[in-house]
Amino acid sequence: MSRVIRLKEWGCNLSTFKRPSEKQIAVATSALEDKDYALNTDSNGFIINSLLVGRDQRKKHIVLLGDSFVESLFVDEDKRLNAIIERLVPDVNVLNGGYSGATSLHLINIIINKVIPFAPDYTVVFVPTNDQRIQSLENGYWNKDPKLSPLVPLGKKNELTDNYKNNARLKSVEKALKTIHFLLDSSHIPHCFVTTPHRHNVEENDEWLNKTRIQFNRYNAKVDQRKLVNLACRDFCKKYYIDLVDLESQACDSNFFYDDLHLTIGSSQVVGKILFEKLNSLGIF
């Protein structure tokens, strides 16, 4: 069986629209609008705001890496995090490297195959919330999950197989972040890490929780696991004196999200401004 390494992206020079499925609408709050959302990518497969005028005249390039939180598929393209920063900084192109289901191992692959040859002026790495799911999977980052595996079999009927020895090293968030830092640092690409926000100030009468019918205690257990991933990021950055934007502590209001992980159109603009202010304080702009 032939296998390929998965590159988490939508593809190059894409121009299309995405619409939430009926299932996604059913388990989201009323903040998720049932409409088409533009999805455009550049020649390197990064999501862009196609409505931006004069992109070619902007001299500085910043890449945002992460999972579907960064991707913001169901947010208008001119209101995603990358577009908000571009609006506030006239000479900067901000490229969105987020993709659903991405883990830190997927980000390593993106860095090797896309970021290093592109050589942006700065890279912002959001620690993926999916790293929480890694902890429960056999072989951690090198799992056989259809969405989270770093490898993909060629042929629809083929299934992934492996004979890895399961051990704690395969699930270490710190080791994954250390690899990301090494790759960017050795390539002389300035960067910082960001803790990824999620819906965690939840009460039993929460609109989204009632729609999904997830047990209150069960969801809070998942929240605690996601907090541990962000804690690992904080500890790592403190240990190695790496710049950190602690966005989890800044965007914790449940009203920011239409489900457990994804920002509403309105909150994306708020969080985008917070992210800009934090990055600006690091002297990036």
N, C-alpha and C positions, 0 to 999 in steps of 0.2 A: 504493500500500500504506500502510495506517495503522500507526503505531507508538505505543507508550506507554513512558513511563519506568518502569523496574522498581523497585518498592519491596520490598526484601528483608525480608519478614515472613511469618508464618503466617496473619495475619488477625486481626480483632478478636473478642473474646469467644468464643474457641475453647475447646472442652473435648473432648479426644479422647485417643487413645493411639497411640503409634508403636512398631513392633517391628522389630528389625534383619532385613534380608532374609537369605535363605540365603547369598547371595554375600558379604554383609558379615560374617556369622558365619564363613564359610570362610576369610576373609583376616584375621581378627582373632585376638588371643591368647585364651586360655581365660578371661581376665578379663572379656570381654564376655558378659554373661548374655543368653540367648535368652528374652526375656520382653517384656511390654508395659510401656511407659514413658509416664507421664502427660504430656500437653502441654496447658497452659492459658495463655490470654492474656487481657489486660485490654482495656478499651475503646479503648486506643491501639495495640493490637497487640503489646505487650511481653509476653514470657514471664514468668509469675509462679509462685510456689509456692502453689497453691490450698489447701494444708494449713495455711497460716499463719492463726492466729486473731487477730482484732483489727487487720487491715490498715488499716481506715478510721481507726483511732485514732492511727496513726503519722503524724507531722507532716512528717518529712523524706523527700525522694525523691532517690535516686541511680540513674542509668542506666548500665548497662554496654553498650558497643558493641563489636562484633567479628564474627568469622566463626563457623564451627561449633565452634571451641574454646570460645567463650563460650556458645553455644547449648546445648551438652552434651545433645543430644537423647536419647542412650542412657545417661543418668544419672538416677536417681530424682529427682523434682522437688524433694524436700526436701533433696537433697544436691548440687544444682548450686551454682555459685559464688555466685549471688545469694542463695540460701537460707541458705548458711553465714554470710554477712555479716549477714543479717537475724537469725539466731539469736544472733549475738554483739553486735548493736547493737539494743536493744529499741525504739527510737523511729524506726527508719529502714525505709522501703520500698525495696528494691533491685530494679529492673526490668531484665530480661534482654533486650537488644536484639541478641543474636547470631543469625546465620542462615548456613546452609551456602552457600558460594560467594561470600560477600560480599567485596568489595574496598574499598579506601579511597574510591573513587568512589561506591560504593553507600552507604558511611557518610555521605558528604556529602549524599546525597539524603535519608537518614533524618534527619540533623540538621536539614535545611531543613524537611522535611514533618512531623516528629514531635517532635524534641527541642526546637527553638526555641519552638514554640507551647506545649509542655508546661511549659517553664521549670523543669527540675529544680534541686535545690540543688547538684548536682554531677554531672559526667559523666566516666566512665572509658573511655578510648578504647584498645582493644587494636588494634595495627597488624595488619591481616589477613595471615595466612600466604599467602593467595591472591595477594597483591601479587608474590610470587615468580613465579607463573605468568604474570603480566602481562608480565614482561620478555621472554618468548619469543613473545608474540603480536603480530601486526601491528596497529599503531595502539594498542598498550598498553591503557590502561584503556577506551578506546573501541573495543573489539574486537567481533568477531561471534561469539564463542564462545557456545554455547547457555546455558551456566551463568554465564558471567562478564560477558556484555554488559550495559551499562547500559540498553539499549533492548530492547523485546520487540515483534515484529510481531503485529498482530491477525490471527488466522486460523492454523490449524494448518499449512497448507501453505505459508505465506509464509515467506520467508527474508530475513534482514537484509542490506541492501546499504548501501554508503557510498562516498564518494569522498574520504575524508580523506587528507591528505598525511602519510605516516609520518615521524615525527621523534622525537627523544629526549625532547622535552617531554611527549609523550603517555604516557611510561613513568616519569616522575620521581616517585619515592616522596616525596621532600622537598616537591615542589610540592603533592602531594595532602595531606600532613600540614599544610602551611602554610595551605591552604584550610580544612581542618577547624579549625585553631586560630583563624583569622580569624573564621569563622562563630560559634564559641562565644564567643570573646573579645568580639566586637562586640555579641553578645547578652547580655553580662554573665553568662555561665554558667561558673562555675569548673570547671576540668577538669585532667586529667593524661593522659599517654599511658602505655601498657604494652607492653613487648615480649612477644610471644606465644610460649610454650614449644612445643617440638616434640620428637619422638624424635630425638636427635642423638648420644647416647653409645652408638653401636651397634657390636657386635662381630659377627664372621662367623657365630657360632652363635646369633644372636639369634632367638628364637621367631617373632616377627612376620616378620622378614626371610626366614626359611626357608619360612613359609607362603605368602608372596607370590611367592617365587622371583625377587625383584628382585636384580640383581647388586649386590654389596657396593659396588663403586667407583661404580656409577651412582647408587645411593642417596646415598652420601656427597657426590656432586656436587650433588644436590638440597638436601641439608642445608646445604652451603656457601652456596647461593643464598638459602635461608631466613634464614640468619645475616646475610647482607648486608642484607636488608630490615630486620631488627631493628637492625643497625648504623646504617642510615640514620635510624631513629627516635632512637637514642641521640644521634647527631651533631646531628640537628635540635633536640632538646630542649636539648642543651648550648649550641648556637649561639644560641638565642633565650631561654635561661633559663626553660624550661618544666618543670614537675614531671614526673618520670619514675619509673615502677616497673619495674625491670629483672627481670621475672618469668622470662625465658628463663634467666638465670643461676641462679635459685633452684629451678627445676623442670626439671632436665635428666636425671633418672634414667629410663632406658628403661622401668622397671617402672611408671612413672606412666601409661603410655599403653597402650591395647588395640590401637592401630594406630600410624600415624606421627604423628597429630595430636590424638587425642581422649583425654581423661582417663578412667581407670577410676572406678568408683563410690567406691572407697576413696581414691584419690589426689585426687579432686575435693574431698574434705573437707579433705585436707592442704593442697592448694594454696589453697583458699578461706580457710583460716586464715592462710596466708602473705600472701595478698592483703590480708586485713583488717589485719594488722600493719603492712604497708607503707603502706596508705592512712591508717591511724591515725597513723603517724609524720609524715604530711603535714598532720595537724590537721584531717582531713575530718570526723571524728566528734566 
